[in-house]
Amino acid sequence: MNYNWNWMVFWDPSPDGTGTYLYTLIRGVYWTLGASAAAWIIALAFGVVVGVLRTSGIGWLQRVCAGYVELFRNVPLLVQIFLWYFVMPEVVPESLGNAIKSADPTWSTFWTAVIALGLFTSARIAEQIRAGIESLPRGQGMAATALGLTRPQAYRYVLLPITARIIMPPLASEALNLIKNSSVAFTIGLLELTGAARAMQEFTFQIFESFAAATVLYLIINILVVAGMRHIERRLQVPGYLGAAR
């Protein structure tokens, strides 16, 4: 059986009447970037807070945060996104659940994906923050408190700025993973890039063209992210403290 190659399929009109299949893929890029950016904000906010609290020395807080990390890090992302989308509306108060279920399906799936991706990634960032802080010499924190800084000020002005420089490379990897992990959102109906490519191949049966285009678009996005993160890493480098940025 010979495969019928058709690279002109991208200029054929899509059945939803919004434009061509190329426009469908570009719109998928829009949803991928939007979900990834919003999830990244949640992941950084929760990750920093949980990572700092894990080094706070307060026993019960450290145990709670450790439980948070283990919960979101060890449950597969696909299971988490299904729980948020199918189960959560049934366990919250009825009025809230009905509001969630009656919301615009596009935005409902979008925010579900954002929450699931954000919390899943936050657990990984929290571990990087914790490891980065614990890798610093103990004298860093002691010197900060000896200068009259409170514990929160020591974290804000001394420990976290240095930690951010140390963990920038793994943070870049997490940003890339977040973009790639956003592809699971198509399982709940969000037409991000993978979902758009899948929809295209189901209508046109041009599976190779559809996913070849999606692959190229993912590569472009991730190359731009890597370049941006390396630029930030070079800008944040402290001369003489860390090795030269590659």
PEGI-V402089 format. One record per pair of residues at least 24 apart in sequence whose ideal C-beta (glycine too) atoms are under 7 Angstrom apart, sorted by the first residue. I is the first residue (numbers start at 0). J is the second residue. D is the distance in Angstrom with one decimal. If there is no record, write none. Layout:
I	J	D
I	J	D
This chain:
2	207	6.9
5	205	5.6
5	208	6.7
6	208	6.0
8	203	5.3
8	205	4.9
8	208	5.7
9	212	6.9
14	202	5.7
20	199	5.0
20	203	6.9
23	195	5.0
23	198	6.8
23	199	6.0
24	192	6.9
24	195	5.2
24	196	6.6
24	199	6.9
24	212	5.7
24	213	6.8
24	216	6.6
26	195	6.5
27	190	5.8
27	191	5.3
27	192	4.0
27	194	6.4
27	195	2.9
27	196	7.0
28	192	5.5
28	216	5.7
30	109	6.9
30	189	6.2
30	190	6.3
30	191	4.3
31	178	6.8
31	181	5.3
31	191	4.2
31	192	4.5
34	109	6.1
34	112	5.1
34	113	5.5
34	116	6.7
34	181	5.1
34	184	6.2
34	191	6.2
35	177	5.4
35	178	4.8
35	181	5.1
37	113	4.5
38	113	4.9
38	116	3.7
38	117	4.1
38	120	6.5
38	177	6.0
39	174	6.5
39	177	5.9
41	113	6.8
41	117	2.9
41	118	6.9
41	121	6.5
42	117	4.9
42	120	3.8
42	121	4.3
42	124	5.5
42	177	6.9
43	124	6.5
45	118	6.7
45	121	3.7
46	121	4.2
46	124	2.9
46	125	4.5
46	128	6.1
47	128	5.8
49	121	6.7
49	125	3.9
50	124	6.9
50	125	4.1
50	128	2.6
50	129	4.6
51	128	6.5
51	154	5.8
53	125	6.7
53	129	4.5
54	129	5.7
54	132	4.8
54	133	6.2
67	122	6.7
68	122	4.6
68	125	5.4
68	126	6.1
71	118	5.3
71	119	5.4
71	121	6.9
71	122	3.8
72	122	4.2
72	123	6.3
76	115	6.8
76	119	5.1
76	180	5.8
76	183	5.8
77	183	5.4
77	186	6.6
79	115	5.0
79	119	5.9
80	111	6.7
80	112	6.5
80	115	4.2
80	183	5.9
80	184	6.9
80	186	6.9
80	187	6.2
83	111	5.0
83	114	5.8
83	115	4.9
84	111	4.6
84	187	4.6
104	188	6.4
108	184	6.7
108	187	5.0
108	188	4.8
108	189	4.2
109	189	5.8
111	187	6.2
112	181	6.8
112	184	3.8
112	187	6.9
112	189	5.4
116	177	6.2
116	180	6.0
116	181	6.1
120	173	6.0
120	177	5.2
123	173	5.9
124	173	6.0
127	166	4.8
127	169	5.2
127	170	6.8
128	162	6.4
128	166	6.9
131	162	3.8
131	165	4.8
131	166	4.4
132	158	5.6
132	162	5.3
134	165	6.6
135	161	6.2
135	162	6.9
163	235	6.6
164	235	5.0
164	236	6.6
164	237	6.2
164	241	6.0
165	241	7.0
167	228	6.9
167	231	6.7
167	232	4.5
167	235	6.4
168	232	6.9
171	225	6.4
171	228	3.6
174	224	5.5
174	228	6.4
175	221	5.3
175	224	6.1
178	220	6.1
178	221	6.3
178	224	6.7
192	216	6.0
192	217	6.7
